[in-house]
Amino acid sequence: MEDIPNKIQTQLGIICDVDLKNEDGKDYIEIYVNPYEVLISYQGQISLQEWKYKTRA
């Protein structure tokens, strides 16, 4: 869990908070990123879509 924020910062250059949550007996990871005023590039490509999803294990 501790290396997830570091990997995100290395790949995207942004700071995030990562929390391990539990809902209905299922664990999931919540990643919170503050809004940025500049576009974020992932592997040289910029996406203008808003991403909001929850992945549950």
PyMOL Python script that loads the backbone (N, CA, C, O; Angstrom):
from pymol import cmd

cmd.read_pdbstr("""\
ATOM      1  N   MET A   1       0.816  -1.201   0.000  1.00  0.00           N
ATOM      2  CA  MET A   1       0.000   0.000   0.000  1.00  0.00           C
ATOM      3  C   MET A   1       0.857   1.260   0.000  1.00  0.00           C
ATOM      4  O   MET A   1       0.488   2.265  -0.609  1.00  0.00           O
ATOM      5  N   GLU A   2       1.996   1.209   0.680  1.00  0.00           N
ATOM      6  CA  GLU A   2       2.821   2.412   0.777  1.00  0.00           C
ATOM      7  C   GLU A   2       3.450   2.803  -0.557  1.00  0.00           C
ATOM      8  O   GLU A   2       3.734   3.979  -0.786  1.00  0.00           O
ATOM      9  N   ASP A   3       3.669   1.832  -1.436  1.00  0.00           N
ATOM     10  CA  ASP A   3       4.343   2.159  -2.695  1.00  0.00           C
ATOM     11  C   ASP A   3       3.368   2.623  -3.781  1.00  0.00           C
ATOM     12  O   ASP A   3       3.821   3.096  -4.824  1.00  0.00           O
ATOM     13  N   ILE A   4       2.056   2.510  -3.582  1.00  0.00           N
ATOM     14  CA  ILE A   4       1.104   2.973  -4.596  1.00  0.00           C
ATOM     15  C   ILE A   4       1.227   4.486  -4.828  1.00  0.00           C
ATOM     16  O   ILE A   4       1.326   4.903  -5.982  1.00  0.00           O
ATOM     17  N   PRO A   5       1.225   5.330  -3.775  1.00  0.00           N
ATOM     18  CA  PRO A   5       1.399   6.778  -4.033  1.00  0.00           C
ATOM     19  C   PRO A   5       2.727   7.103  -4.717  1.00  0.00           C
ATOM     20  O   PRO A   5       2.792   8.011  -5.546  1.00  0.00           O
ATOM     21  N   ASN A   6       3.777   6.372  -4.374  1.00  0.00           N
ATOM     22  CA  ASN A   6       5.081   6.611  -5.014  1.00  0.00           C
ATOM     23  C   ASN A   6       5.041   6.259  -6.496  1.00  0.00           C
ATOM     24  O   ASN A   6       5.598   6.984  -7.319  1.00  0.00           O
ATOM     25  N   LYS A   7       4.389   5.156  -6.841  1.00  0.00           N
ATOM     26  CA  LYS A   7       4.288   4.765  -8.255  1.00  0.00           C
ATOM     27  C   LYS A   7       3.454   5.765  -9.042  1.00  0.00           C
ATOM     28  O   LYS A   7       3.788   6.097 -10.179  1.00  0.00           O
ATOM     29  N   ILE A   8       2.372   6.245  -8.441  1.00  0.00           N
ATOM     30  CA  ILE A   8       1.545   7.252  -9.113  1.00  0.00           C
ATOM     31  C   ILE A   8       2.331   8.540  -9.325  1.00  0.00           C
ATOM     32  O   ILE A   8       2.254   9.153 -10.390  1.00  0.00           O
ATOM     33  N   GLN A   9       3.083   8.947  -8.314  1.00  0.00           N
ATOM     34  CA  GLN A   9       3.883  10.169  -8.448  1.00  0.00           C
ATOM     35  C   GLN A   9       4.969  10.000  -9.513  1.00  0.00           C
ATOM     36  O   GLN A   9       5.236  10.927 -10.279  1.00  0.00           O
ATOM     37  N   THR A  10       5.589   8.832  -9.564  1.00  0.00           N
ATOM     38  CA  THR A  10       6.635   8.585 -10.563  1.00  0.00           C
ATOM     39  C   THR A  10       6.064   8.581 -11.980  1.00  0.00           C
ATOM     40  O   THR A  10       6.649   9.183 -12.881  1.00  0.00           O
ATOM     41  N   GLN A  11       4.926   7.907 -12.189  1.00  0.00           N
ATOM     42  CA  GLN A  11       4.345   7.775 -13.535  1.00  0.00           C
ATOM     43  C   GLN A  11       3.649   9.051 -14.007  1.00  0.00           C
ATOM     44  O   GLN A  11       3.762   9.435 -15.171  1.00  0.00           O
ATOM     45  N   LEU A  12       2.922   9.710 -13.084  1.00  0.00           N
ATOM     46  CA  LEU A  12       2.084  10.832 -13.485  1.00  0.00           C
ATOM     47  C   LEU A  12       2.561  12.183 -12.985  1.00  0.00           C
ATOM     48  O   LEU A  12       2.142  13.221 -13.499  1.00  0.00           O
ATOM     49  N   GLY A  13       3.434  12.179 -11.986  1.00  0.00           N
ATOM     50  CA  GLY A  13       3.918  13.430 -11.426  1.00  0.00           C
ATOM     51  C   GLY A  13       2.891  14.138 -10.560  1.00  0.00           C
ATOM     52  O   GLY A  13       2.948  15.357 -10.404  1.00  0.00           O
ATOM     53  N   ILE A  14       1.947  13.384  -9.990  1.00  0.00           N
ATOM     54  CA  ILE A  14       0.926  13.980  -9.135  1.00  0.00           C
ATOM     55  C   ILE A  14       0.963  13.339  -7.749  1.00  0.00           C
ATOM     56  O   ILE A  14       1.469  12.231  -7.573  1.00  0.00           O
ATOM     57  N   ILE A  15       0.425  14.051  -6.784  1.00  0.00           N
ATOM     58  CA  ILE A  15       0.377  13.588  -5.400  1.00  0.00           C
ATOM     59  C   ILE A  15      -1.037  13.060  -5.122  1.00  0.00           C
ATOM     60  O   ILE A  15      -2.021  13.664  -5.549  1.00  0.00           O
ATOM     61  N   CYS A  16      -1.134  11.936  -4.410  1.00  0.00           N
ATOM     62  CA  CYS A  16      -2.442  11.372  -4.091  1.00  0.00           C
ATOM     63  C   CYS A  16      -2.433  10.773  -2.695  1.00  0.00           C
ATOM     64  O   CYS A  16      -1.377  10.518  -2.114  1.00  0.00           O
ATOM     65  N   ASP A  17      -3.628  10.556  -2.171  1.00  0.00           N
ATOM     66  CA  ASP A  17      -3.824   9.859  -0.906  1.00  0.00           C
ATOM     67  C   ASP A  17      -4.427   8.499  -1.211  1.00  0.00           C
ATOM     68  O   ASP A  17      -5.314   8.386  -2.057  1.00  0.00           O
ATOM     69  N   VAL A  18      -3.954   7.474  -0.531  1.00  0.00           N
ATOM     70  CA  VAL A  18      -4.458   6.117  -0.727  1.00  0.00           C
ATOM     71  C   VAL A  18      -4.956   5.588   0.609  1.00  0.00           C
ATOM     72  O   VAL A  18      -4.266   5.677   1.624  1.00  0.00           O
ATOM     73  N   ASP A  19      -6.164   5.036   0.593  1.00  0.00           N
ATOM     74  CA  ASP A  19      -6.778   4.490   1.798  1.00  0.00           C
ATOM     75  C   ASP A  19      -7.291   3.083   1.519  1.00  0.00           C
ATOM     76  O   ASP A  19      -7.855   2.821   0.457  1.00  0.00           O
ATOM     77  N   LEU A  20      -7.097   2.190   2.465  1.00  0.00           N
ATOM     78  CA  LEU A  20      -7.695   0.861   2.391  1.00  0.00           C
ATOM     79  C   LEU A  20      -9.024   0.938   3.119  1.00  0.00           C
ATOM     80  O   LEU A  20      -9.065   1.246   4.310  1.00  0.00           O
ATOM     81  N   LYS A  21     -10.111   0.661   2.411  1.00  0.00           N
ATOM     82  CA  LYS A  21     -11.459   0.757   2.971  1.00  0.00           C
ATOM     83  C   LYS A  21     -12.084  -0.631   3.029  1.00  0.00           C
ATOM     84  O   LYS A  21     -11.627  -1.565   2.371  1.00  0.00           O
ATOM     85  N   ASN A  22     -13.140  -0.743   3.832  1.00  0.00           N
ATOM     86  CA  ASN A  22     -13.877  -1.989   3.939  1.00  0.00           C
ATOM     87  C   ASN A  22     -15.359  -1.654   3.935  1.00  0.00           C
ATOM     88  O   ASN A  22     -15.833  -0.855   4.742  1.00  0.00           O
ATOM     89  N   GLU A  23     -16.078  -2.276   3.016  1.00  0.00           N
ATOM     90  CA  GLU A  23     -17.513  -2.061   2.907  1.00  0.00           C
ATOM     91  C   GLU A  23     -18.193  -3.395   2.655  1.00  0.00           C
ATOM     92  O   GLU A  23     -17.815  -4.116   1.732  1.00  0.00           O
ATOM     93  N   ASP A  24     -19.166  -3.725   3.443  1.00  0.00           N
ATOM     94  CA  ASP A  24     -19.890  -4.994   3.324  1.00  0.00           C
ATOM     95  C   ASP A  24     -18.950  -6.189   3.380  1.00  0.00           C
ATOM     96  O   ASP A  24     -19.171  -7.187   2.693  1.00  0.00           O
ATOM     97  N   GLY A  25     -17.902  -6.094   4.194  1.00  0.00           N
ATOM     98  CA  GLY A  25     -16.964  -7.196   4.345  1.00  0.00           C
ATOM     99  C   GLY A  25     -15.966  -7.344   3.213  1.00  0.00           C
ATOM    100  O   GLY A  25     -15.222  -8.324   3.167  1.00  0.00           O
ATOM    101  N   LYS A  26     -15.940  -6.376   2.293  1.00  0.00           N
ATOM    102  CA  LYS A  26     -15.009  -6.428   1.160  1.00  0.00           C
ATOM    103  C   LYS A  26     -14.035  -5.263   1.255  1.00  0.00           C
ATOM    104  O   LYS A  26     -14.436  -4.122   1.486  1.00  0.00           O
ATOM    105  N   ASP A  27     -12.763  -5.557   1.075  1.00  0.00           N
ATOM    106  CA  ASP A  27     -11.733  -4.525   1.088  1.00  0.00           C
ATOM    107  C   ASP A  27     -11.580  -3.919  -0.300  1.00  0.00           C
ATOM    108  O   ASP A  27     -11.686  -4.613  -1.310  1.00  0.00           O
ATOM    109  N   TYR A  28     -11.332  -2.620  -0.333  1.00  0.00           N
ATOM    110  CA  TYR A  28     -11.022  -1.955  -1.595  1.00  0.00           C
ATOM    111  C   TYR A  28     -10.095  -0.781  -1.313  1.00  0.00           C
ATOM    112  O   TYR A  28      -9.992  -0.309  -0.181  1.00  0.00           O
ATOM    113  N   ILE A  29      -9.431  -0.325  -2.352  1.00  0.00           N
ATOM    114  CA  ILE A  29      -8.494   0.788  -2.238  1.00  0.00           C
ATOM    115  C   ILE A  29      -9.165   2.039  -2.794  1.00  0.00           C
ATOM    116  O   ILE A  29      -9.707   2.024  -3.899  1.00  0.00           O
ATOM    117  N   GLU A  30      -9.123   3.117  -2.021  1.00  0.00           N
ATOM    118  CA  GLU A  30      -9.643   4.398  -2.472  1.00  0.00           C
ATOM    119  C   GLU A  30      -8.457   5.317  -2.730  1.00  0.00           C
ATOM    120  O   GLU A  30      -7.628   5.536  -1.846  1.00  0.00           O
ATOM    121  N   ILE A  31      -8.380   5.847  -3.931  1.00  0.00           N
ATOM    122  CA  ILE A  31      -7.299   6.766  -4.303  1.00  0.00           C
ATOM    123  C   ILE A  31      -7.924   8.134  -4.536  1.00  0.00           C
ATOM    124  O   ILE A  31      -8.795   8.292  -5.392  1.00  0.00           O
ATOM    125  N   TYR A  32      -7.473   9.122  -3.768  1.00  0.00           N
ATOM    126  CA  TYR A  32      -7.997  10.476  -3.884  1.00  0.00           C
ATOM    127  C   TYR A  32      -6.910  11.386  -4.445  1.00  0.00           C
ATOM    128  O   TYR A  32      -5.787  11.422  -3.943  1.00  0.00           O
ATOM    129  N   VAL A  33      -7.267  12.118  -5.494  1.00  0.00           N
ATOM    130  CA  VAL A  33      -6.341  13.057  -6.130  1.00  0.00           C
ATOM    131  C   VAL A  33      -7.002  14.428  -6.160  1.00  0.00           C
ATOM    132  O   VAL A  33      -8.125  14.569  -6.643  1.00  0.00           O
ATOM    133  N   ASN A  34      -6.316  15.422  -5.651  1.00  0.00           N
ATOM    134  CA  ASN A  34      -6.831  16.789  -5.735  1.00  0.00           C
ATOM    135  C   ASN A  34      -6.857  17.231  -7.193  1.00  0.00           C
ATOM    136  O   ASN A  34      -6.028  16.792  -7.990  1.00  0.00           O
ATOM    137  N   PRO A  35      -7.808  18.099  -7.547  1.00  0.00           N
ATOM    138  CA  PRO A  35      -7.856  18.605  -8.930  1.00  0.00           C
ATOM    139  C   PRO A  35      -6.587  19.379  -9.280  1.00  0.00           C
ATOM    140  O   PRO A  35      -6.046  20.118  -8.457  1.00  0.00           O
ATOM    141  N   TYR A  36      -6.133  19.198 -10.495  1.00  0.00           N
ATOM    142  CA  TYR A  36      -4.983  19.937 -11.012  1.00  0.00           C
ATOM    143  C   TYR A  36      -5.454  20.888 -12.100  1.00  0.00           C
ATOM    144  O   TYR A  36      -6.377  20.573 -12.851  1.00  0.00           O
ATOM    145  N   GLU A  37      -4.830  22.032 -12.184  1.00  0.00           N
ATOM    146  CA  GLU A  37      -5.200  23.019 -13.198  1.00  0.00           C
ATOM    147  C   GLU A  37      -4.552  22.742 -14.551  1.00  0.00           C
ATOM    148  O   GLU A  37      -4.929  23.342 -15.558  1.00  0.00           O
ATOM    149  N   VAL A  38      -3.592  21.847 -14.573  1.00  0.00           N
ATOM    150  CA  VAL A  38      -2.912  21.490 -15.821  1.00  0.00           C
ATOM    151  C   VAL A  38      -3.298  20.071 -16.218  1.00  0.00           C
ATOM    152  O   VAL A  38      -3.702  19.269 -15.377  1.00  0.00           O
ATOM    153  N   LEU A  39      -3.171  19.770 -17.508  1.00  0.00           N
ATOM    154  CA  LEU A  39      -3.462  18.418 -17.979  1.00  0.00           C
ATOM    155  C   LEU A  39      -2.379  17.459 -17.504  1.00  0.00           C
ATOM    156  O   LEU A  39      -1.212  17.837 -17.393  1.00  0.00           O
ATOM    157  N   ILE A  40      -2.761  16.236 -17.230  1.00  0.00           N
ATOM    158  CA  ILE A  40      -1.838  15.209 -16.765  1.00  0.00           C
ATOM    159  C   ILE A  40      -1.576  14.241 -17.918  1.00  0.00           C
ATOM    160  O   ILE A  40      -2.509  13.764 -18.565  1.00  0.00           O
ATOM    161  N   SER A  41      -0.323  13.964 -18.161  1.00  0.00           N
ATOM    162  CA  SER A  41       0.071  13.076 -19.244  1.00  0.00           C
ATOM    163  C   SER A  41       0.395  11.694 -18.686  1.00  0.00           C
ATOM    164  O   SER A  41       1.116  11.568 -17.696  1.00  0.00           O
ATOM    165  N   TYR A  42      -0.145  10.660 -19.329  1.00  0.00           N
ATOM    166  CA  TYR A  42       0.183   9.281 -18.982  1.00  0.00           C
ATOM    167  C   TYR A  42       0.835   8.638 -20.189  1.00  0.00           C
ATOM    168  O   TYR A  42       0.189   8.448 -21.219  1.00  0.00           O
ATOM    169  N   GLN A  43       2.091   8.306 -20.072  1.00  0.00           N
ATOM    170  CA  GLN A  43       2.883   7.707 -21.144  1.00  0.00           C
ATOM    171  C   GLN A  43       2.785   8.516 -22.433  1.00  0.00           C
ATOM    172  O   GLN A  43       2.649   7.965 -23.526  1.00  0.00           O
ATOM    173  N   GLY A  44       2.856   9.833 -22.278  1.00  0.00           N
ATOM    174  CA  GLY A  44       2.890  10.712 -23.438  1.00  0.00           C
ATOM    175  C   GLY A  44       1.534  11.053 -24.024  1.00  0.00           C
ATOM    176  O   GLY A  44       1.466  11.810 -24.992  1.00  0.00           O
ATOM    177  N   GLN A  45       0.445  10.520 -23.470  1.00  0.00           N
ATOM    178  CA  GLN A  45      -0.889  10.803 -23.992  1.00  0.00           C
ATOM    179  C   GLN A  45      -1.712  11.506 -22.923  1.00  0.00           C
ATOM    180  O   GLN A  45      -1.572  11.241 -21.729  1.00  0.00           O
ATOM    181  N   ILE A  46      -2.565  12.398 -23.377  1.00  0.00           N
ATOM    182  CA  ILE A  46      -3.426  13.156 -22.467  1.00  0.00           C
ATOM    183  C   ILE A  46      -4.869  12.760 -22.729  1.00  0.00           C
ATOM    184  O   ILE A  46      -5.326  12.770 -23.872  1.00  0.00           O
ATOM    185  N   SER A  47      -5.584  12.412 -21.666  1.00  0.00           N
ATOM    186  CA  SER A  47      -6.997  12.069 -21.773  1.00  0.00           C
ATOM    187  C   SER A  47      -7.814  13.194 -21.164  1.00  0.00           C
ATOM    188  O   SER A  47      -7.504  13.662 -20.068  1.00  0.00           O
ATOM    189  N   LEU A  48      -8.836  13.625 -21.848  1.00  0.00           N
ATOM    190  CA  LEU A  48      -9.687  14.697 -21.344  1.00  0.00           C
ATOM    191  C   LEU A  48     -10.925  14.151 -20.628  1.00  0.00           C
ATOM    192  O   LEU A  48     -11.800  14.919 -20.228  1.00  0.00           O
ATOM    193  N   GLN A  49     -10.998  12.840 -20.470  1.00  0.00           N
ATOM    194  CA  GLN A  49     -12.121  12.230 -19.776  1.00  0.00           C
ATOM    195  C   GLN A  49     -11.938  12.347 -18.272  1.00  0.00           C
ATOM    196  O   GLN A  49     -10.810  12.384 -17.779  1.00  0.00           O
ATOM    197  N   GLU A  50     -13.040  12.407 -17.549  1.00  0.00           N
ATOM    198  CA  GLU A  50     -12.987  12.363 -16.094  1.00  0.00           C
ATOM    199  C   GLU A  50     -13.113  10.904 -15.690  1.00  0.00           C
ATOM    200  O   GLU A  50     -14.012  10.198 -16.147  1.00  0.00           O
ATOM    201  N   TRP A  51     -12.211  10.462 -14.835  1.00  0.00           N
ATOM    202  CA  TRP A  51     -12.213   9.071 -14.391  1.00  0.00           C
ATOM    203  C   TRP A  51     -12.713   9.015 -12.958  1.00  0.00           C
ATOM    204  O   TRP A  51     -12.172   9.694 -12.085  1.00  0.00           O
ATOM    205  N   LYS A  52     -13.723   8.227 -12.713  1.00  0.00           N
ATOM    206  CA  LYS A  52     -14.190   7.991 -11.353  1.00  0.00           C
ATOM    207  C   LYS A  52     -14.701   6.558 -11.309  1.00  0.00           C
ATOM    208  O   LYS A  52     -15.743   6.235 -11.879  1.00  0.00           O
ATOM    209  N   TYR A  53     -13.962   5.723 -10.633  1.00  0.00           N
ATOM    210  CA  TYR A  53     -14.399   4.347 -10.529  1.00  0.00           C
ATOM    211  C   TYR A  53     -13.882   3.757  -9.235  1.00  0.00           C
ATOM    212  O   TYR A  53     -12.951   4.278  -8.622  1.00  0.00           O
ATOM    213  N   LYS A  54     -14.487   2.689  -8.840  1.00  0.00           N
ATOM    214  CA  LYS A  54     -14.120   2.005  -7.618  1.00  0.00           C
ATOM    215  C   LYS A  54     -13.872   0.547  -7.978  1.00  0.00           C
ATOM    216  O   LYS A  54     -14.738  -0.101  -8.565  1.00  0.00           O
ATOM    217  N   THR A  55     -12.714   0.031  -7.636  1.00  0.00           N
ATOM    218  CA  THR A  55     -12.407  -1.363  -7.885  1.00  0.00           C
ATOM    219  C   THR A  55     -12.427  -2.093  -6.547  1.00  0.00           C
ATOM    220  O   THR A  55     -11.748  -1.694  -5.601  1.00  0.00           O
ATOM    221  N   ARG A  56     -13.186  -3.131  -6.482  1.00  0.00           N
ATOM    222  CA  ARG A  56     -13.287  -3.893  -5.246  1.00  0.00           C
ATOM    223  C   ARG A  56     -12.691  -5.268  -5.448  1.00  0.00           C
ATOM    224  O   ARG A  56     -12.924  -5.924  -6.464  1.00  0.00           O
ATOM    225  N   ALA A  57     -11.909  -5.699  -4.455  1.00  0.00           N
ATOM    226  CA  ALA A  57     -11.264  -7.013  -4.521  1.00  0.00           C
ATOM    227  C   ALA A  57     -12.216  -8.103  -4.116  1.00  0.00           C
ATOM    228  O   ALA A  57     -11.845  -9.277  -4.111  1.00  0.00           O
TER     229      ALA A  57
END
""", "prot")
cmd.dss("prot")
cmd.show_as("cartoon", "prot")
cmd.util.cbc("prot")
cmd.orient("prot")
